[in-house]
Amino acid sequence: MNSTSQGLSPTLVALMSIATGLAVACNYYAQPLLDTIARSFNLSVNQAGFIVTTAQLGYAAGLLLLVPLGDRLERRGLIVGMSLLAAGGMVITALSGSLGMMLLGTALTGLFSVVAQLLVPLAATLAAPEKRGKVVGTVMSGLLLGILLARTVAGALAQLGGWRAVFWVASVLMVLMALALWRGLPRYRQTVALSYPQLLGSIFRLYAQTRVIRTRAIIGCLSFANFSVLWTSMAFLLAAPPFNYSEGEIGLLGLAGAAGALAARQAGSLADRGKARLTTTLGLLIMLGSWGLTALGAHSLVALIAGIILLDLAVQGVHITNQSVIYRRMPEARNRLTAGYMTSYFIGGAAGSLISASAYHFAGWYGVCIAGVLLTLLNLLSWWQGHRYEDHNN
């Protein structure tokens, strides 16, 4: 291992948090615009929902195929290069004249925007051990805020300049962030004596051999499926009666989710103090309760906002806890652990998008909420089966 790092300053933590948020936001600008894009290309609800699924499948592919390279290659150069390629994918989306071209741009953006998942383990590596959970929580808050605020920004920009303007602006921001990362990040390279195929194979071995890591990956998968179930169909709910909201108004709901995400930051500090079991259990119970309020949101904006805040609080709290537990296990393999965990995470997100679009198509908003409840119950069952394999200080 060699590094010219001078430590992890608060400024660098802030830069990495912003970069993580901008990178992951690339996959979520389309969500509040789905109704508008569907009308632009004459798409059905299911076809429009596939745009979100494509983004998440692209992201899952990048997690599995590209993130492990962080254990072999110099990280700063890899991060900057992938940021520029993600910007290129959004340019294709902005220029798209058909659903096929849009899906191509969306897939490429998803593939390379996994740069966010190179920044998280890098932050964990550079952080002092006693502050690792807190630093991971801060950077992961940037990630979830990027997902949520992407909707608000996209809605506002779409009202000003149409949905294509969203992707033009986002591509410029990614180029500017790539330049900032080139200047701000330390050079860091970790030497691993594995070929690329061996590196990929080792991901599966790590998860096959460690029950705790498998349990955390399953919990993350089902939690993010919940998140996608909510957000994929929300644009269709809010664009229809009784709400009849515009893109900008729909996007503002992302602010409610951001409040929940910020409230979950303490989960990392609690995990540092040995409270990972507690934060996981509470998070899953809050997730289950949030769907009751969300169901009432079919006719009550206040109930919907409360449900959004609680769900995003729970998802982020569980997610930060999962990563804190995983990163303590095998420090030398953090990129591969991230690749395995986050691949599972975004496969859950892609599945949640498909489930949500289908549930809304066949059973409306209540069908979406029932799907969320069933996924959460499955998650609680998985946690009940797996928690006994964790140490009591986790």
RATA-V111700 format. One record per residue. N is the residue number from 1. SS is DSSP state (A for helix, B for strand, O for the rest). OMEGA is omega in whole degrees, 0 to 359 (none if undefined). NEAR is the number of other ideal C-beta (glycine too) atoms within 12 Angstrom. Layout:
N,SS,OMEGA,NEAR
N,SS,OMEGA,NEAR
This chain:
1,O,172,18
2,B,184,12
3,B,172,20
4,O,182,15
5,O,175,23
6,O,180,14
7,O,184,19
8,O,181,33
9,O,176,19
10,A,179,15
11,A,180,16
12,A,175,30
13,A,179,34
14,A,179,21
15,A,181,30
16,A,178,45
17,A,179,35
18,A,180,31
19,A,178,45
20,A,179,41
21,A,180,40
22,A,183,42
23,A,183,48
24,A,178,50
25,A,181,45
26,O,183,54
27,O,191,53
28,O,178,51
29,O,185,52
30,O,191,52
31,A,179,52
32,A,183,47
33,A,188,43
34,A,180,48
35,A,179,38
36,A,179,34
37,A,179,39
38,A,178,27
39,A,180,19
40,A,183,24
41,A,181,25
42,O,183,11
43,O,171,26
44,O,177,21
45,A,180,32
46,A,179,25
47,A,179,26
48,A,178,39
49,A,181,40
50,A,175,32
51,A,178,48
52,A,180,51
53,A,179,38
54,A,178,36
55,A,184,47
56,A,175,49
57,A,175,32
58,A,179,38
59,A,178,50
60,A,178,37
61,A,178,27
62,A,178,41
63,A,183,48
64,A,189,33
65,A,187,26
66,O,184,39
67,A,178,46
68,A,178,40
69,A,177,36
70,A,176,42
71,A,180,40
72,O,189,28
73,O,176,26
74,O,194,25
75,A,185,40
76,A,180,33
77,A,179,23
78,A,181,36
79,A,182,47
80,A,180,33
81,A,180,24
82,A,177,41
83,A,180,41
84,A,179,30
85,A,175,32
86,A,177,47
87,A,178,36
88,A,177,29
89,A,180,42
90,A,174,45
91,A,177,27
92,A,179,29
93,A,181,43
94,A,182,31
95,A,190,18
96,O,177,28
97,O,180,15
98,O,178,17
99,A,180,24
100,A,179,19
101,A,178,21
102,A,179,37
103,A,177,30
104,A,179,26
105,A,180,41
106,A,180,41
107,A,180,35
108,A,177,35
109,A,179,49
110,A,181,46
111,A,187,36
112,A,178,43
113,A,172,56
114,A,172,48
115,A,177,52
116,A,183,50
117,A,167,51
118,A,181,51
119,A,182,52
120,A,178,53
121,A,176,46
122,A,177,44
123,A,178,48
124,A,180,44
125,A,183,36
126,A,183,35
127,O,172,33
128,O,185,17
129,A,183,18
130,A,179,13
131,A,188,24
132,A,180,34
133,A,180,38
134,A,180,30
135,A,177,42
136,A,178,47
137,A,180,41
138,A,181,42
139,A,178,48
140,A,173,51
141,A,175,45
142,A,180,38
143,A,183,52
144,A,175,48
145,A,177,37
146,A,178,41
147,A,186,49
148,A,182,45
149,A,174,37
150,A,181,45
151,A,180,44
152,A,180,33
153,A,181,37
154,A,179,46
155,A,181,39
156,A,181,28
157,A,180,30
158,A,178,37
159,A,182,24
160,A,187,19
161,A,181,17
162,O,186,19
163,A,180,39
164,A,180,30
165,A,180,26
166,A,185,39
167,A,174,41
168,A,180,27
169,A,182,30
170,A,179,44
171,A,178,36
172,A,179,22
173,A,180,30
174,A,177,42
175,A,179,24
176,A,179,21
177,A,177,39
178,A,178,33
179,A,179,20
180,A,179,24
181,A,178,36
182,A,180,23
183,A,190,17
184,A,184,27
185,O,171,37
186,O,172,28
187,O,182,25
188,B,177,33
189,B,178,24
190,O,183,32
191,O,177,14
192,O,185,23
193,O,179,11
194,O,172,23
195,O,180,14
196,A,177,18
197,A,178,13
198,A,179,17
199,A,179,30
200,A,180,26
201,A,182,19
202,A,177,28
203,A,181,37
204,A,178,24
205,A,180,20
206,A,182,33
207,A,179,30
208,A,186,14
209,A,188,16
210,O,184,27
211,A,181,21
212,A,181,31
213,A,178,38
214,A,180,30
215,A,180,36
216,A,178,46
217,A,179,39
218,A,179,36
219,A,178,49
220,A,179,45
221,A,183,38
222,A,177,44
223,A,181,51
224,A,172,47
225,A,175,41
226,A,181,51
227,A,181,50
228,A,177,44
229,A,180,46
230,A,192,53
231,A,182,49
232,A,185,46
233,A,185,45
234,A,180,50
235,A,180,47
236,A,177,38
237,A,187,40
238,A,178,36
239,A,183,31
240,O,175,20
241,O,6,11
242,O,187,15
243,O,180,24
244,O,183,12
245,O,174,26
246,O,178,21
247,A,181,38
248,A,179,29
249,A,177,25
250,A,181,37
251,A,181,42
252,O,178,31
253,A,176,42
254,A,178,42
255,A,177,28
256,A,177,37
257,A,179,45
258,A,178,35
259,A,177,28
260,A,180,37
261,A,180,41
262,A,180,28
263,A,183,27
264,O,185,41
265,O,183,34
266,A,180,28
267,A,179,42
268,A,178,40
269,A,177,27
270,A,177,29
271,A,176,41
272,A,182,31
273,O,175,20
274,O,183,20
275,O,185,26
276,A,178,40
277,A,181,33
278,A,182,24
279,A,178,40
280,A,181,42
281,A,179,26
282,A,180,26
283,A,181,44
284,A,177,42
285,A,176,24
286,A,178,35
287,A,180,46
288,A,181,33
289,A,182,24
290,A,184,40
291,A,175,37
292,A,177,25
293,A,181,29
294,A,178,47
295,A,177,29
296,A,180,20
297,O,175,35
298,O,180,29
299,O,182,18
300,O,180,19
301,A,180,25
302,A,179,15
303,A,180,23
304,A,180,37
305,A,178,28
306,A,178,28
307,A,178,42
308,A,181,39
309,A,182,35
310,A,180,39
311,A,182,53
312,A,173,44
313,A,182,40
314,A,182,46
315,A,181,52
316,A,179,47
317,A,179,46
318,A,182,52
319,A,179,51
320,A,179,49
321,A,179,48
322,A,183,54
323,A,177,48
324,A,179,46
325,A,183,45
326,A,184,45
327,A,177,41
328,A,187,32
329,A,187,31
330,O,184,28
331,A,184,21
332,A,184,21
333,A,188,35
334,A,180,42
335,A,179,46
336,A,175,45
337,A,176,45
338,A,181,49
339,A,181,42
340,A,182,45
341,A,184,48
342,A,172,48
343,A,176,37
344,A,182,39
345,A,184,48
346,A,168,49
347,A,174,31
348,A,178,41
349,A,179,46
350,A,178,38
351,A,179,33
352,A,178,40
353,A,179,47
354,A,179,31
355,A,183,37
356,A,181,47
357,A,180,38
358,A,180,26
359,A,180,35
360,A,181,39
361,A,186,23
362,A,187,18
363,A,177,19
364,A,186,22
365,A,179,36
366,A,175,23
367,A,177,25
368,A,182,42
369,A,177,37
370,A,177,24
371,A,179,38
372,A,179,47
373,A,181,29
374,A,178,23
375,A,180,39
376,A,177,39
377,A,176,21
378,A,179,27
379,A,178,43
380,A,177,31
381,A,179,19
382,A,179,30
383,A,178,36
384,A,179,20
385,A,189,17
386,A,188,29
387,A,184,29
388,A,181,14
389,A,178,20
390,O,176,32
391,O,181,15
392,O,178,12
393,O,177,14
394,O,none,32
